[in-house]
Amino acid sequence: MAQYGSGQQGQQILILPEGTNRLLGRDAQRMNIMAGKILAETVRTTLGPKGMDKMLVDGLGDIVVTNDGVTILKEMDIEHPAAKMLVEVAKTQEDEVGDGTTTAVVIAGELLKKAEGLLEQDIHPTIIAMGYRQAAEKAQEILNVIAIDADDRDTLLQVAMTAMTGKGTEKAREPLAELIVGAVKQVEENGEIDADHIKLEKKEGASIDESALVHGVIIDKERVHPGMPRKIEEANIALLNSALEVKETEVDAEIRITDPSQMQAFIEQEEQMIRDMVNKIEDAGTNVLFCQKGIDDLAQHYLSKAGIMAVRRVKKSDMEKLARATGAKVVTNVEDLSFEDLGQAGTVAEKKVSGEEMIFVEECKDPKSVTLLLRGSTKHVVDEIERAVDDAIGVVSATVEDGKVVAGGGAAEISIAKSLKEYADTITGREQLAVAAFAEALEVIPKTLAENAGLDSIDSLVDLRSAHEKSLYMGLDVFKGEVRDMYKAGVIEPHRVKKQAMQSAAEAAEMILRIDDVIASSGSGKPSPDEMAAAGMGGAGGMPPMM
């Protein structure tokens, strides 16, 4: 495999260890392209309002039912290195925008498929990669031209509803869109939105339309003591990130007690320390306490007697959200606590939701952290609702920040493809073929939308191309099975979703095309040459298992 002659002596020189498997040149490209195509085909059926779901079952028998592209790819046990690169595309899309993961992977798969045809015409992979890069840059320019400036409330609602269509939230997408837009607008600061400040709490056992937006924070905990009040109006909230108990000494210390009265004095001293801490909390004007660490049993008793509601072992992320919602400062030492450090809320109450106690901190004045309580009939339903809402928060945030939207339903892709074909005619050299192939690859989106809706993909594509001679905003209405103006139909998507999807897909396809050598070594814990051959790495036509 990796043996080379050394000239006159005819002696073999081993560069790679024995048992190393390699795929060279066209074989390596074909294998990588095949892996990318298969991965894209796997998620392709989930695209659009009429996309189907996937059921993913892990080794323990846990089930995930979803049509969210990035969730499917994360849950799949993918082996092939080129396929893993496409999973990265989906993860990047999710992190940057929150939606469009399936779109990005499907476009990347189609770009690889078109590249395969060009490779068979003996066009060098570098030429194809250069052409794709040129096309991607031009596509971004075209996208900027066809985008429309809009970030009014109606547009945001339509963007949220478009993102949730076909994702298990169908019947309640309008009320959910209202909640999502309300949440995003509430946490907006200087035109920027950090989605981490919108907390999602999910509980099964109710219908989707019982979901609610809380202008504050929900903590999935209960009061530490049953004697504490269940509800407090006009709450003054203290946030403490140290334990409310007598501290252990930093150094090893030995206390010698020679008399029972000394023992009694020692116990009383500890009690007095706890009482002083509680008095300090009470004197600051606190009536609700959230503690990041533990609260001693005795402290619980004194807090209860003082009529203070207390919650312990609150997560650090929840403490930060409480601080942003109520205006409280997180205090490390009880001794430093003062009235100025307290936050305010209209009500703090312990409520039972789906059989579990939760603390609701509501009616905050101008909270910069809010909570969406998502409800669903079963665990799997509420999990899918959470994924859909998470996507919608991402797209609404992107629209608020950028203020630009494009038509959905494949309208943007057809428009860009049309302009790219015209641009290809102006290019000399073989890159022209790659640019034209990029344009054709983008048409996979409307084609797939039609296929998933049970429509004829070729007829739909022809109708779309024809309609685009008159208007840039014509897309495919999969519910009516006809071509119509997507802006009027309210099917709109953020500019950033399309921009990121095309950019990521093009870059991933370029990277995969430039690989001409795949080397797999059979070191410890790795497959043997025989196993590699059986999996397809050693021979043409096969590929390593993807699942």
C-alpha positions, 0 to 999 in steps of 0.5 A: 500500500504505502511502499516505494522503491528506493532506486538502485537497491530495489529496497522497499521503504515503508512510509505508513505502517503495515495494514494502513488503508488508503483511498486515493484520487477519484475513489476518495472523492466518490466515497466522500460525495456518496456519504454527503449525498446519503446524509442529505437524502436522510434529512431531505424528507423532513423539509417543509411544512409537509415534511415527515418525522424521523424516529430515533432510538438509542441503545437504551431504547430512548426515543426521539421523534422529530423533523428538526434537521440538527436534532436528527443529525446529532442523534444519529451515530455517524461514522463517515468522516465526510458525513461528519463534516456535513453534521458540522454545517447543521450545527453551525447553522443552528448556533448562528441562526437557530433554523434552516439546518435541513436546508443547509445540509440538503443544499450541501448534498446537492452541490456534491451531487452536481460536482460528481457530474462535473468530475465525470467530465474530467473537470478538476476538483479545484476548478469546481471549488473555485466556481462554487466559491464564486457562485456563493459570493454572487448568491450573497449579493443577489440575496441582499438585492431581493431582501426586504427591510422589515421588522414590524410586529406583523412581520415577526409573527409571520416569520415565527409562524413560518419557522414553526409550520410543520413542526408539531406546533401547527394547531397552536402556531398563532398563539405561540408566535405571539408569545415568542415575539413578546419574549424576544421584544422583552429581552431586546437590548440596544437592538441585540438579543441573547436567546439565553435570556429566554428560558424554556420550561416544558411540562407535559399533561396539557394542550399546546395552547395552554403555553404561557409567557411569564414576565419573570422566571420559573424555577423548577424547585419548591420551598425548602420548608412547608411552614413558609408562605406559598405566595408572596405579593410585592416580593423583595428578593435576595439572591445568595450564592453562598450556603446558609449554614455554619462554615467548616474551618479551612484548616484541620482544627480540634475542639476539646470539650471537658464539660457538658456545659461547654458542649451546650455553649458550643451548640448554642453558639452555632445556633446563634450564628445561624440566627444572626444570618437569618436576622441579617436577611430579614433586616434587609427587608427580604421576604423571598430568598433564592440560594445557590447552595444549601440551607441548613435545617435550622436556618430553614426553621428561622426563615419560616418563622420570619415568614420568608419564602426560601429556595435552595440549590438554584442553578447558577444560570437561573440565578443570573436570569433572576438577577436580570428579571428582578434587578437583584444583585447576587450577593456572596456574603450574607453580611454584605446584604442590604436593601439596595441588593434586593430585586422586586417582583409583583408575586412569587408563588409556588404552583403545582404544574403537572404534579410538580411544584415550581416557583413562579417569579412573576410581574417583574417591572421591566424584566430582561429575562423571561420564561416561556412555559411550554405545554404538551400532551406527552413528553415527546410532543412537548420535546418537539414543541420546545425544538420548534419554539427554539427555532422560532426564537432564533429566526425572530431574533435574527429578524429583529437584529438584521431587519431583513426578510426574504420570501419563503416557499422556495422563492428566494432559491429560485430567484438566486438560481435564475440570476446565477444562471445569467451570471454564469453566461458572463464567465469564461473558463470551466468555472462557468460550469460550476457556477451553473451547477451551483444554480441548479443545486439551489433548485433542490429546495423548491423541488423537495418542498413539492416532493414532500407535499406529494406534488409533481416536482418538475411541474412545480419547478417549471411553474415557479421559473415561469412565475419568476419572470413576473415577480421575485416573490413567487413561491410554492404554496404546498397547502394549495399546491400552487405557485403564489406570492409568498409575501401575501401568503405570509410565508417569510424567512429571515435573510440571515437563515438563507445567507448562512445556509448557502455559505455553510453548504458551499464551504463544506462542499468545497472542503469535501471536493478538495480531499483526494486522499483518505488514510485510515490506520488500523491502530489500537481500538481502530478497525483492522484492514479486513474490517475496513475492507468489509466496511467499504473503505478498501474497495470501490463502491462501498462506504463506512457505515453511517449509522 
